[in-house]
Amino acid sequence: MEYTQEMNLLSKSGYCMPFEEQNGHVQFTLGYGKQIHPRSGEEFFHHGVDFKTDRYLLAALADGIVSGIGSSPTHKLYLIVRYGKYEVTYAHLSNVLTTFGMRVSAGNTVAVSSDLLHMEVRYDGEEINPIEFLAMLYGNLKTLEQTGKVGNVEFETIDMSVPTDYDDDKEEIEELMLRFYPDYMSAIYNGIYRLPEHTEHSLRNIFSTAAVKNYFYETLPSLANPLGIGQKAVPIACKVQNLLIGDFLNYLALKHSVYLSTWNENEKKKPKSKP
């Protein structure tokens, strides 16, 4: 389906591109339509477009409503926002910052990307090339600028790298989370699995120390960064990430006898905290 002028999107709040360009250009990695798979080398039809990103804050493009949030083996964590007859999907996300049914306006932060952003666009249920849709948005932005109106809303990107002890196993852990994370959260909520005492104490100590050292509210709080943490809080964030990932793996070992493929027999036999 090709874009026509009759498909122009109307929005009282103006328009916004999905993320802020870095160094003045967008790092585009895979186009729409017939493509060569970057890993297998086989030809396939790509139903969206891919951008190289690094934990970018993603914005609502116009007046819309969140119509879908979920995860799948293909799209990982994804978000769908409906703008009139358009539905735009953001996939391969690291976090979603909206709720189902939430109304959004141009420039509202809706999600955080991972190192890859996959976008798909449908108009009245029919798939279109996202680049044509983004070109229409850009044209609307320029038209507003010519009339003296602000069409785009500036927003920040998260410029923090939070390394963990599990970075080498990142892809495998993400796959395990897609499969087991809902069970893990349900087990905690229903008291089937309890956070080990040493983990709970460690988290309390970390947050107490961070509060005493004024690591919180170093920057202006936002929906994406409610504690307003800045660069000096990165070591704290690393420790918290290590504890939370470690506890998830502890749950898998105890409840499902599932271990990382890189673990040797000695690591698998390490004492686990009982629920």
Residue pairs with C-beta under 8 A, 6 or more apart in sequence:
1 123
1 126
1 127
1 128
2 128
2 129
2 132
3 123
3 128
3 129
3 132
3 133
3 135
3 136
7 85
7 123
7 136
8 136
8 140
9 15
9 62
9 83
9 84
9 86
9 136
9 137
9 140
10 84
11 62
11 63
11 83
11 106
11 140
12 63
13 62
13 63
13 105
13 106
13 107
14 62
14 106
14 107
14 141
14 144
14 149
14 150
14 151
14 152
14 153
15 61
15 62
15 106
15 137
15 140
15 141
15 144
15 151
15 152
16 59
16 60
16 61
16 62
16 106
16 107
16 137
16 141
16 151
16 152
16 153
17 59
17 61
17 134
17 137
17 138
17 141
17 152
18 58
18 59
18 61
18 90
18 117
18 119
18 134
19 51
19 53
19 56
19 57
19 58
19 59
19 113
19 117
19 157
20 56
20 57
20 154
20 155
20 156
20 157
22 157
26 51
27 51
27 52
27 53
28 49
28 50
28 51
28 52
29 38
29 50
29 51
29 52
29 116
30 38
30 46
30 49
30 50
31 46
31 49
31 131
32 46
32 47
32 48
32 49
32 129
32 130
32 131
33 45
33 46
33 129
34 43
34 44
34 45
34 46
35 43
35 44
35 45
35 46
36 42
36 43
36 44
37 43
37 44
47 120
47 127
48 89
48 91
48 118
48 119
48 120
48 121
48 130
49 118
49 119
49 129
49 130
49 131
50 116
50 117
50 118
50 119
51 116
51 117
51 119
52 115
52 116
53 113
53 114
53 115
53 116
53 117
54 113
54 115
54 157
55 94
55 112
55 113
55 114
55 115
55 157
55 158
55 160
56 112
56 113
56 117
56 157
56 158
57 109
57 111
57 112
57 155
57 156
57 157
57 158
57 224
58 90
58 93
58 109
58 110
58 111
58 112
58 113
58 117
59 106
59 107
59 108
59 109
59 110
59 153
59 155
60 81
60 104
60 105
60 106
60 107
60 108
60 109
60 110
61 81
61 83
61 88
61 106
61 137
62 83
62 105
62 106
62 137
63 83
63 84
63 103
63 104
63 105
63 106
64 81
64 82
64 83
64 84
64 103
64 104
65 81
65 82
65 101
65 102
65 103
65 104
66 79
66 80
66 81
66 82
66 98
66 99
66 100
66 101
66 102
66 104
66 110
67 80
67 81
67 82
67 87
67 100
68 78
68 79
68 80
68 89
68 100
69 78
69 79
69 80
69 96
69 98
69 99
69 100
70 77
70 78
71 77
71 78
71 178
72 78
73 178
74 91
75 89
75 91
75 92
75 118
76 91
76 92
76 93
76 114
76 174
76 178
77 91
77 92
77 93
77 94
77 95
77 96
78 89
78 90
78 91
78 92
78 93
79 89
79 90
79 91
79 93
79 96
79 98
79 110
79 111
80 87
80 88
80 89
80 90
81 87
81 88
81 90
81 104
81 110
82 88
85 123
85 124
86 121
86 122
86 123
86 133
87 121
87 122
88 119
88 120
88 121
88 130
88 133
89 118
89 119
89 120
89 121
90 110
90 111
90 113
90 117
90 118
90 119
91 117
91 118
91 119
91 120
92 113
92 114
92 116
92 117
92 118
93 111
93 112
93 113
93 114
93 117
94 112
94 113
94 114
95 111
95 112
95 224
96 110
96 111
97 109
97 110
97 111
97 112
97 223
97 224
98 104
98 108
98 110
98 111
104 110
106 151
106 152
106 153
107 152
107 153
107 154
107 155
108 153
109 155
109 222
109 223
109 224
112 158
112 224
119 130
120 127
120 130
121 127
121 128
121 129
121 130
121 133
122 128
123 133
140 151
141 151
141 152
142 151
143 151
144 150
144 151
145 151
156 222
158 224
158 225
160 231
160 234
160 237
161 234
162 234
162 237
162 238
162 241
163 238
164 238
164 241
164 242
164 245
165 242
165 245
166 173
166 242
166 245
168 262
169 260
169 262
172 260
172 261
172 262
173 245
173 248
173 249
173 260
176 248
176 252
176 258
177 248
180 248
180 251
180 252
180 256
180 258
181 248
183 255
184 193
184 248
184 251
184 252
186 192
187 193
187 251
187 255
187 275
188 194
188 195
192 255
192 275
193 251
193 254
193 255
193 275
194 275
195 247
196 247
196 250
196 273
197 273
198 273
199 243
199 246
199 247
199 250
199 273
202 239
202 243
203 240
203 243
206 236
206 239
206 240
206 243
209 236
210 216
210 233
210 236
215 229
215 230
215 232
215 233
215 236
216 227
216 228
216 229
216 233
217 227
217 228
218 228
218 229
218 230
218 232
218 233
219 225
219 228
219 229
219 230
220 228
221 227
221 228
222 228
229 236
229 237
249 259
249 260
250 272
250 273
252 258
252 259
253 259
253 268
253 272
254 272
254 273
254 274
254 275
255 275
259 267
259 268
